[in-house]
Amino acid sequence: MKPNGRSEALDYLLPRRCWADTSSTLGMKNDSEYVHGLVKKWGTERLLFGTDFPMWDHAEELERFNA
C-alpha cells in the first residue's frame, strides 16, 4: 500500500484489538492490489466486507472486491 493518511491510520490500528472493513474503500481506491494488501496485512479474520448500504449497491461492491 502506498503511504497516505488512510494507510498510516490502519498501521496505527493494526496491533490493537480492532477490525477494518471495506466500506467506501473500493469506490475510492478501486484497486485490487490495495484490497490484497489489506487482506495480507490485516488477515481475513479482522477484515470485513462492507458496502455502506444504502449509499452503494451490494452487488457492485462485491464485484469490485472480487476484481
N, C-alpha and C positions, 0 to 999 in steps of 0.2 A: 504494500500500500504506500502511496505517496504521502509524505508528511503534509498535514494540514490540521486545522483545528479539530476536525472530527476524529482523525486517527490518533491525535495526541490525547483526546478525551478517552477514547477507547483503550489506549495503552495505560492511562492512569487507572481506569476502572478494572482492567484485566485481572490483577491479583486480588481484587476484592470479591466479596460474595455478591455478585450481581450477574444479570443476564442482559443480552442485547437482542434487538430484533431488527428485521429488515424494513420496517415501516418507512416509507418515503425514501429509503436509501436507493432503491433500484431506479426510481424515476429520476433522481438527481445524478446518479453515477452511471446506470445502465451499462455496467462493465463487469463481465463475468470474472475477470481477474480480481477485481475488488471483492466480489462475493466469495470467490475461492479463498482469498486471503483472510476474510472474516472467519470462514469455516475452519481454516487451518490454525488460525491464531486462537479463536475462542472455543473451538470444538463444537460438535453437533449438540452436545448436552447443555450448552449455555447460549446457543444462538437460536432464536425463534423466528419463524416465518411470520411476517406481519404485512398487512396491506393498507392500513389506515382507512379501512372501510368506514363510511361510505364515500370517502374522498376518491379512492382509487378502486378499480374493479378487481375482484379476486382473481379471475381467470387471467387478466392481463399481467398482474403482478406475478402470478405463478409462472407464466410464460417467460417473463423477464428473468425470474430466478433460475429457471431451468436452461436458459440460453447459454 
